[in-house]
């Protein structure tokens, strides 16, 4: 027993590791041959008795965690070192393998207890530190503990740690095993998987191309491991924005699984789930939702409503409903999934927190902003309790909370939270990670909403540049960033750039088969933007006032009416468009000298002139500025300054006007 404990974590070995079946087999193998004093096969009571004896001898200690009552055995590092040093090479290797086997035997596939999981990882890391060579066989085989030690932190949300573990494990494989040994191929595939989860989907896809080719040389086309790697390749392609390739790969996988297993086999249903996900990534949201609906029905029938895969596909369907605007249905499903996840894996598991975050987002879509804020504050608190500040779930939940503050009208808090979240995403994930770019996009939106359009432009240029490099110019996320930047350019008066970007978005979406309403919206935005690149003629006319008929000149406290009309030239985008079909414009009035103007703004709908009353407060020329603003977007189209003469008869002729460049 002491030999076994010498290869495990000195500060806490879970008791059930030392009393597991594999630990008992190790105890049986270490008994003195021919002894009749004890039964030949030790049981759990024998293992516990051995631990009691070691405790009485002062060689071990016992403790219990403050939470969850995990019973731990502790051994001083000097005792461990002395025990290991006394072993022969064969004994050393056999004991290390027994310790690794005992850990794998008690490691649950679904980890609910974070303290216990951390203790198991610490023990596995100790085995790896003191006996790494024993876990990598000369024949290329890799002990299963190496894979559990990689999957456990990743499943808990520590994706960077999982990727780093597999990268280090690959470097430690025996040179003689070669890159195409089955265990080495599995290790390479898991490395690629966690590379994708860190945000480098394009790099993961390139790695998986090589792995698929290496698998295909050694196994048949229907090999289960090869099919799994092909599915991961499809997922990596979709995450990298290569949606056409992902959809093609997913279709082939569905056909292959149906041919091998039949259409109702769990692997065939998993392949269909991958296809539905690929549809969603390609912007085919309605097709994705329809396929997820079919999958929920089939999973319910085949695996039952409480199976983890059924719950997962129900969660995916809820997200698809949110994307298609079916918010109330999404909320109902998310609540069901949340209850099931809490029952199966606990309230504070990372997967449960993710469902709660999606439910909060649905509340925001439904206009239930206070509920969304409350729930997201709980989600962020859960991540902060369970994980370190750099955990991806912590970063994403903070961004979501910032967006929720914005929906609730708390713009200042939104900008503060999103700015912090963006800074942390850049530090932890890097400037090119998709989550970093999403947070940057969200921050830009609220910077613009708060009036800082120059900052919004800088942030959106950052997002567009990197999304183009990551996903390509036609990806949905790239087009969203391009359209947002076009709007921001318009708000800062950079209309030629607005027109150029909107033309690119319209061309790409037409090529992708956008729906008629979306195309009409883009055409309207583009027409409004083009209208600002050529100036419209603005006619301002003095009309009757207090000074007498014919629009007599103004004196102090005298008042006169001014009529304003817009006349587009022959090359202007409004030319040839009936007045009632032109975009409505707001006219804002600013007196630049000693006059008052009422009203200070009025809508201009092209059907008839708009009038203003000007009252002089001091004798002399009066200058008034008219600002034309696009009603829908709020963008400034043009400015005109009008000089109203005093002491001269107007006679109904146009007043002088100067366009402000």
GIVENMO-V858622 format. One record per residue. N is the residue number from 1. PSI is psi in degrees with one decimal (NA if undefined). Layout:
# GIVENMO-V858622
N,PSI
N,PSI
This chain:
# GIVENMO-V858622
1,-42.2
2,-35.6
3,-45.1
4,-45.9
5,-22.9
6,-15.0
7,7.6
8,177.4
9,120.1
10,-30.0
11,2.4
12,104.4
13,120.4
14,134.4
15,-37.5
16,-15.9
17,-43.7
18,-10.7
19,11.1
20,167.6
21,-38.9
22,-35.1
23,-39.5
24,-38.1
25,-37.4
26,-41.0
27,-40.5
28,-39.6
29,-23.6
30,1.4
31,153.4
32,125.9
33,138.9
34,0.7
35,130.7
36,5.1
37,-24.4
38,158.7
39,154.8
40,-28.6
41,107.9
42,152.4
43,-173.6
44,-37.7
45,-35.6
46,-41.7
47,-43.6
48,-35.6
49,-38.6
50,-39.4
51,-37.6
52,-42.2
53,-42.7
54,-37.0
55,-42.6
56,-29.4
57,-3.8
58,16.6
59,-17.1
60,168.5
61,164.7
62,148.0
63,167.5
64,136.0
65,151.2
66,-35.5
67,142.8
68,-0.6
69,45.7
70,119.9
71,127.2
72,148.1
73,135.2
74,144.6
75,134.0
76,144.3
77,-34.4
78,-37.9
79,-45.4
80,-46.5
81,-42.0
82,-40.7
83,-45.5
84,-39.0
85,-22.3
86,-4.6
87,147.6
88,162.1
89,-41.6
90,-41.8
91,-38.2
92,-50.4
93,-41.7
94,-39.6
95,-40.3
96,-42.6
97,-39.7
98,-40.7
99,-42.8
100,-42.7
101,-41.8
102,-38.2
103,-46.3
104,-36.6
105,-32.1
106,-1.7
107,117.5
108,148.3
109,-35.0
110,112.8
111,116.8
112,-28.8
113,104.7
114,-34.0
115,-44.1
116,-42.1
117,-41.4
118,-38.1
119,-40.9
120,-41.2
121,-40.2
122,-40.2
123,-40.9
124,-39.7
125,-34.6
126,-45.2
127,-44.7
128,-36.3
129,-36.9
130,-12.4
131,43.6
132,-38.9
133,-31.9
134,-16.2
135,-10.6
136,105.9
137,155.1
138,-25.4
139,7.8
140,-10.6
141,144.4
142,131.5
143,140.2
144,-23.8
145,-33.5
146,-36.7
147,-39.0
148,-37.3
149,-23.0
150,-41.5
151,-36.5
152,-51.1
153,-35.6
154,-43.8
155,-24.5
156,1.8
157,-5.4
158,69.8
159,-34.7
160,-39.0
161,-39.6
162,-44.8
163,-43.4
164,-38.6
165,-48.8
166,-32.9
167,-42.9
168,-40.4
169,-39.8
170,-36.3
171,-22.5
172,-4.2
173,150.3
174,134.5
175,-33.1
176,-14.1
177,-28.8
178,158.6
179,-11.8
180,8.6
181,141.0
182,-43.5
183,-37.2
184,-38.6
185,-41.7
186,-42.2
187,-43.1
188,-38.3
189,-41.2
190,-35.1
191,-44.2
192,-39.2
193,-48.8
194,-22.4
195,-42.5
196,-41.8
197,-23.4
198,-7.5
199,-11.9
200,69.9
201,-37.8
202,-41.8
203,-39.1
204,-41.0
205,-41.5
206,-42.3
207,-42.7
208,-29.8
209,-45.7
210,-40.3
211,-42.4
212,-44.0
213,-40.4
214,-39.5
215,-47.1
216,-27.1
217,-23.2
218,-15.6
219,169.7
220,166.4
221,-18.8
222,11.0
223,132.5
224,-39.4
225,-40.3
226,-41.2
227,-39.7
228,-41.2
229,-36.6
230,-38.1
231,-40.1
232,-35.6
233,-43.6
234,-42.4
235,-40.4
236,-40.5
237,-45.2
238,-43.1
239,-27.2
240,1.4
241,3.0
242,66.6
243,-33.7
244,-44.8
245,-40.8
246,-41.4
247,-42.4
248,-46.6
249,-40.3
250,-39.7
251,-43.0
252,-39.2
253,-41.8
254,-45.4
255,-43.3
256,-45.1
257,-39.8
258,-37.7
259,-40.5
260,-45.9
261,-19.0
262,157.4
263,-20.1
264,6.1
265,144.5
266,-36.4
267,-35.3
268,-39.9
269,-36.4
270,-37.8
271,-39.4
272,-36.6
273,-41.7
274,-37.6
275,-42.6
276,-39.5
277,-41.3
278,-38.8
279,-45.9
280,-41.7
281,-29.0
282,3.0
283,5.5
284,65.3
285,-40.8
286,-41.4
287,-38.8
288,-46.2
289,-42.5
290,-41.7
291,-38.6
292,-37.3
293,-44.5
294,-41.1
295,-39.9
296,-45.2
297,-44.0
298,-39.1
299,-40.4
300,-43.9
301,-39.1
302,-46.3
303,-17.1
304,153.9
305,-17.3
306,2.1
307,142.2
308,-37.7
309,-35.8
310,-43.3
311,-39.2
312,-45.3
313,-29.3
314,-38.5
315,-42.7
316,-38.1
317,-40.7
318,-41.0
319,-40.6
320,-39.2
321,-42.2
322,-41.9
323,-26.7
324,4.6
325,7.0
326,69.1
327,-42.0
328,-38.8
329,-38.2
330,-42.8
331,-44.2
332,-46.5
333,-43.5
334,-37.1
335,-42.2
336,-44.7
337,-41.6
338,-44.5
339,-40.6
340,-42.3
341,-40.4
342,-36.3
343,-39.2
344,-43.1
345,-0.5
346,160.4
347,-29.3
348,23.5
349,150.9
350,-39.0
351,-35.7
352,-43.0
353,-36.1
354,-40.5
355,-42.9
356,-37.5
357,-41.2
358,-37.2
359,-41.4
360,-39.7
361,-40.3
362,-38.9
363,-42.0
364,-41.7
365,-32.6
366,1.7
367,8.9
368,68.3
369,-40.3
370,-41.2
371,-39.1
372,-44.7
373,-47.1
374,-45.1
375,-40.2
376,-31.8
377,-37.4
378,-41.7
379,-47.7
380,-41.4
381,-39.7
382,-45.4
383,-40.6
384,-31.0
385,-38.0
386,-32.5
387,163.6
388,165.4
389,-26.2
390,4.1
391,135.4
392,-37.4
393,-36.4
394,-43.7
395,-46.6
396,-41.1
397,-32.6
398,-40.3
399,-44.1
400,-38.1
401,-41.2
402,-43.5
403,-37.3
404,-38.9
405,-42.1
406,-41.8
407,-30.9
408,4.1
409,9.7
410,67.5
411,-41.6
412,-42.4
413,-36.5
414,-50.8
415,-41.7
416,-47.1
417,-44.0
418,-35.0
419,-42.0
420,-43.7
421,-41.2
422,-43.9
423,-43.3
424,-36.9
425,-42.1
426,-42.0
427,-41.9
428,-46.8
429,-21.9
430,158.1
431,-17.3
432,-0.4
433,139.7
434,-38.1
435,-36.1
436,-44.4
437,-35.8
438,-44.0
439,-39.7
440,-41.5
441,-44.3
442,-42.4
443,-42.0
444,-41.9
445,-42.9
446,-23.5
447,-42.5
448,-41.9
449,-31.0
450,-0.2
451,-5.3
452,74.4
453,-26.9
454,-43.7
455,-38.7
456,-41.7
457,-46.4
458,-42.9
459,-42.0
460,-33.3
461,-39.2
462,-46.6
463,-47.1
464,-43.2
465,-46.4
466,-34.1
467,-36.2
468,-42.4
469,-37.8
470,-47.2
471,-17.4
472,164.5
473,-19.1
474,-3.0
475,147.8
476,-46.0
477,-34.8
478,-42.3
479,-37.7
480,-44.5
481,-38.2
482,-42.3
483,-40.9
484,-40.0
485,-36.3
486,-44.3
487,-43.0
488,-39.4
489,-42.6
490,-39.4
491,-21.5
492,11.3
493,9.8
494,67.4
495,-38.9
496,-38.2
497,-34.0
498,-47.4
499,-44.8
500,-45.4
501,-41.9
502,-35.2
503,-39.8
504,-43.9
505,-45.9
506,-44.4
507,-43.1
508,-42.6
509,-33.2
510,-37.8
511,-34.6
512,-2.6
513,46.6
514,156.8
515,165.7
516,-40.7
517,-38.6
518,-43.9
519,-40.5
520,-40.5
521,-44.2
522,-39.9
523,-41.6
524,-43.7
525,-42.2
526,-40.7
527,-42.3
528,-39.9
529,-42.5
530,-32.3
531,-19.2
532,-13.7
533,-14.7
534,130.5
535,143.9
536,148.0
537,128.4
538,119.6
539,126.9
540,126.9
541,132.8
542,132.6
543,-170.2
544,144.1
545,-166.6
546,-23.4
547,-9.2
548,176.7
549,154.4
550,10.4
551,53.3
552,158.6
553,155.7
554,140.3
555,-178.9
556,132.6
557,5.4
558,157.1
559,148.0
560,151.7
561,141.8
562,128.8
563,138.2
564,133.7
565,155.0
566,133.8
567,102.5
568,139.1
569,174.8
570,-25.2
571,-1.0
572,145.2
573,-23.7
574,-15.6
575,135.5
576,-7.1
577,128.3
578,144.1
579,-39.3
580,-15.5
581,-4.1
582,152.6
583,134.6
584,146.2
585,139.3
586,137.6
587,117.4
588,136.3
589,129.6
590,110.5
591,130.7
592,-8.8
593,-149.1
594,73.3
595,156.3
596,142.2
597,132.6
598,141.2
599,169.2
600,-7.1
601,155.9
602,148.4
603,143.5
604,116.7
605,15.8
606,-12.5
607,-34.2
608,162.9
609,158.5
610,140.5
611,149.5
612,150.9
613,128.2
614,126.8
615,122.8
616,137.2
617,-6.7
618,143.8
619,148.4
620,171.1
621,139.4
622,130.3
623,131.6
624,135.7
625,130.4
626,126.0
627,123.9
628,124.2
629,131.4
630,124.9
631,-43.4
632,-43.6
633,-17.2
634,6.7
635,140.0
636,124.2
637,-39.2
638,156.1
639,142.9
640,133.2
641,128.4
642,127.1
643,122.7
644,112.9
645,146.6
646,135.4
647,4.1
648,144.0
649,140.7
650,-35.2
651,20.3
652,1.4
653,161.7
654,139.4
655,154.5
656,140.9
657,146.7
658,125.0
659,132.6
660,118.2
661,NA
